[in-house]
Amino acid sequence: MSFITELLSGGWHWLAAFVAVVVAIAASYFGGKKVGITQTQAKADVQAAKVESQQVAAVAAKQKENTETAKNVTQSNASLSDDAARSKLQSSKYNSAD
């Protein structure tokens, strides 16, 4: 008890310095923890954006391929005569011979 009264009466600046050091350590710990959480969340967001970007690119490539195929079929069908087009439709796998 006398030690505490001595600190408070004559050496209070040591006590204040000690409290300031404890507060600084606590602030840096909690501040660093928050920065770490934010960085982890940012990394997860970047990874999710990369995956989504790859999915969008894959869909765009598939749509381009489908468009090219449709154009090619349209061009090949345009050059067929009526009899050839009818024959092609009748022999298609999608035609049922009722």
C-alpha positions in Angstrom: 0.0 0.0 0.0 2.8 2.4 0.8 4.3 1.7 -2.7 1.1 2.8 -4.3 1.0 6.0 -2.2 4.6 6.7 -3.0 3.9 6.3 -6.7 0.9 8.5 -6.5 2.6 11.2 -4.4 6.0 11.4 -5.9 6.3 9.2 -9.0 2.9 9.5 -10.6 4.5 10.2 -14.0 5.9 6.6 -14.0 2.4 5.3 -13.4 1.0 7.5 -16.1 3.7 6.3 -18.5 2.9 2.7 -17.6 -0.8 3.2 -18.2 0.0 4.9 -21.5 2.1 2.0 -22.6 -0.6 -0.5 -21.7 -3.2 1.6 -23.6 -0.9 1.8 -26.7 -0.3 -1.9 -26.7 -4.0 -2.6 -26.4 -4.8 -0.1 -29.2 -2.2 -1.6 -31.5 -3.4 -5.1 -30.8 -7.1 -4.3 -31.5 -6.2 -2.1 -34.5 -4.0 -4.7 -36.0 -6.7 -7.3 -35.5 -9.2 -5.1 -37.4 -6.7 -4.6 -40.2 -6.1 -8.3 -40.4 -9.8 -9.1 -40.6 -10.2 -6.4 -43.3 -7.3 -7.8 -45.3 -8.7 -11.3 -45.1 -12.1 -10.2 -46.2 -10.5 -8.2 -49.1 -8.6 -11.3 -50.3 -11.8 -13.4 -50.2 -13.6 -10.7 -52.2 -10.9 -10.6 -54.8 -11.0 -14.4 -55.1 -14.7 -14.3 -55.5 -14.5 -11.6 -58.2 -11.9 -13.7 -60.1 -14.1 -16.7 -60.1 -17.1 -14.7 -61.2 -15.0 -13.1 -64.0 -13.9 -16.5 -65.2 -17.5 -17.7 -65.2 -18.6 -14.6 -67.2 -15.8 -15.2 -69.7 -16.8 -18.8 -70.1 -20.4 -17.9 -70.7 -19.4 -15.2 -73.3 -17.2 -17.7 -75.1 -20.1 -20.3 -75.2 -22.5 -17.6 -76.5 -20.1 -16.6 -79.2 -19.6 -20.3 -80.3 -23.4 -20.8 -80.4 -23.9 -17.6 -82.4 -21.2 -18.7 -84.9 -22.9 -22.1 -85.2 -26.3 -20.6 -85.8 -24.8 -18.3 -88.5 -23.2 -21.3 -90.2 -26.4 -23.3 -90.2 -28.4 -20.3 -91.5 -25.9 -19.9 -94.4 -25.9 -23.6 -95.2 -29.7 -23.8 -95.1 -30.1 -20.7 -97.3 -28.1 -22.4 -100.1 -30.4 -25.5 -100.1 -33.2 -26.0 -102.6 -36.8 -26.6 -101.3 -36.5 -30.4 -101.9 -33.1 -30.6 -100.2 -34.3 -28.6 -97.2 -37.4 -30.8 -96.9 -35.3 -34.0 -97.1 -32.9 -32.6 -94.5 -35.7 -31.8 -92.1 -37.3 -35.3 -92.6 -34.0 -37.0 -91.9 -33.2 -34.9 -88.9 -32.9 -36.7 -85.5 -35.6 -34.2 -84.2 -38.2 -35.4 -86.7 -40.5 -38.2 -85.7 -41.9 -40.4 -88.3 -45.5 -40.6 -87.0 
